[in-house]
Amino acid sequence: MTGVAVELAGVTRRFGRTTAIEDVSFDVRPGEVLGLLGPNGAGKTTTMRVLTGFLRPDAGAVRLVQGQTATEADEAGARRLVGYVPEAPALYSDMSVSAFLVHCARLRRVPRRHRRQAVRRAARQAGVEEVLTQRIGTLSRGFRQRVALAQALVHDPPVLVLDEPTTGLDPRQVVEARQLISRLGRKRTVLLSSHLLAEVTQLCRRVAVLDRGRIVTVAEVAALTQGGTLEAAYLRLVQG
Amino acid sequence: MSQAVAIAWRDLRSTYVSPFGIGVTAGFVALSGVLLTLALGANQARLDGWFGPLMVVVAVLASLLTMRSFAEEERAGSLELLLTAPLRLWQVVVGKLLGAAGVLAAITVATVVCPLLVGSMGDPDGGPIVTGYVGLLLAGVAFLAVGLAVSSATSNPLVAAAGSMALLAGLWFAGVVAPGLGHPARDVLQYLSPSSHVTGFLRGTLALVDVTYFLSLGLAGGAGAVAVLSARR
């Protein structure tokens, strides 16, 4: 499968009178891990929800571009191309990990003959093979986060959207999660939202910085850190 | 359709691994037993006096079953995963409806012991029993669809249940107040009320107008749920 690029063009989303994001434009290139940075309430989650088709934009468009073909992100077919880990993934705690992943594979149109294999592959990639038979409700937060990642991978999507994937994990789990994202990012287009600058520096070559619903810059991490740290550049951007 | 069946199977299974599903089933069967005792007070082996109140209880049951369908998923946060899967909204709604209908069917099957008990004591007419069950399931599925529409509009399961009950009670009482009104309000309200459409099933007839009414109510509920989910995106 050729890489898939993600394009957001002038995306605006309002909730009643509140404008959550306004005129947001950036792209994620095929095979790139792009960091979406911003303070709490900047609009990162709304941007990701629009990108995954969970929310519709009030203006602008989100497209997934594969070769010469562009599809609107809120079409059911386009969602087949995206794997999504929400900020606080709520999984069905009464199901076993294996049953949950099979369920997700069915929802994401993985053919029946490939389903078991897809579940095993996603479980291996996310590091949840050892807990496949356990009930999700009995797992630690770290494992639940991994299961959330496994469900996003079960249909082998070319695009991954990860909303603060290391929030709430202990330091060891954070290191493991970052290694995992780094591995996954070698073959996929990844949009990673975070407010942890060290995480973004480690995983991303480019970042888009959101502040109060607007994009303030899209730049290479190396360019932003010239003559200083990413932290200094970030503070300058979101406070300036 | 496979995805809708996957959603239905998950909901059905999750209902019966929870105390909620077992409690609701036990409660409904127990209540149907109480209603049977009351209905048999006239010492006649007939069940129309049992099916009538059971239709009202099914409306309450439908509200309880559907409060979990969308409202609970939204409250828990799992709706986000469901709605970002490559599914159309109607597939999600059909899956939820099938899941709740599966629970309703299982509960209904559990009440079959009541007619069997009456059959062992007398010789009831089989026709009204069959049409009674057809009516119970048709009305139940239609009420579930209405409940889904309400459930899709809130993230609070209790509000969803109360809203569905209020809506269904409103429809029901429209038929009670209708005779006191003039034409055409009387005819419209009577047609809109489920109470006008269950009588035929209790008497052993399957009238096209009654079947069409419950199918239409079900379609309207399903379409309403799709419209609400779409508008909330």
Boltz contact constraints between the chains, C-beta under 6 A:
constraints:
  - contact:
      token1: [A, 52]
      token2: [B, 84]
      max_distance: 6.0
  - contact:
      token1: [A, 53]
      token2: [B, 84]
      max_distance: 6.0
  - contact:
      token1: [A, 54]
      token2: [B, 80]
      max_distance: 6.0
  - contact:
      token1: [A, 54]
      token2: [B, 83]
      max_distance: 6.0
  - contact:
      token1: [A, 54]
      token2: [B, 84]
      max_distance: 6.0
  - contact:
      token1: [A, 55]
      token2: [B, 233]
      max_distance: 6.0
  - contact:
      token1: [A, 56]
      token2: [B, 233]
      max_distance: 6.0
  - contact:
      token1: [A, 76]
      token2: [B, 86]
      max_distance: 6.0
  - contact:
      token1: [A, 76]
      token2: [B, 88]
      max_distance: 6.0
  - contact:
      token1: [A, 79]
      token2: [B, 84]
      max_distance: 6.0
  - contact:
      token1: [A, 79]
      token2: [B, 86]
      max_distance: 6.0
  - contact:
      token1: [A, 80]
      token2: [B, 86]
      max_distance: 6.0
  - contact:
      token1: [A, 84]
      token2: [B, 84]
      max_distance: 6.0
  - contact:
      token1: [A, 86]
      token2: [B, 80]
      max_distance: 6.0
  - contact:
      token1: [A, 88]
      token2: [B, 77]
      max_distance: 6.0
  - contact:
      token1: [A, 90]
      token2: [B, 76]
      max_distance: 6.0
  - contact:
      token1: [A, 90]
      token2: [B, 77]
      max_distance: 6.0
  - contact:
      token1: [A, 90]
      token2: [B, 78]
      max_distance: 6.0
  - contact:
      token1: [A, 94]
      token2: [B, 14]
      max_distance: 6.0
  - contact:
      token1: [A, 94]
      token2: [B, 17]
      max_distance: 6.0
  - contact:
      token1: [A, 103]
      token2: [B, 6]
      max_distance: 6.0
  - contact:
      token1: [A, 103]
      token2: [B, 10]
      max_distance: 6.0
  - contact:
      token1: [A, 106]
      token2: [B, 6]
      max_distance: 6.0
  - contact:
      token1: [A, 107]
      token2: [B, 3]
      max_distance: 6.0
  - contact:
      token1: [A, 107]
      token2: [B, 6]
      max_distance: 6.0
  - contact:
      token1: [A, 107]
      token2: [B, 85]
      max_distance: 6.0
  - contact:
      token1: [A, 108]
      token2: [B, 85]
      max_distance: 6.0
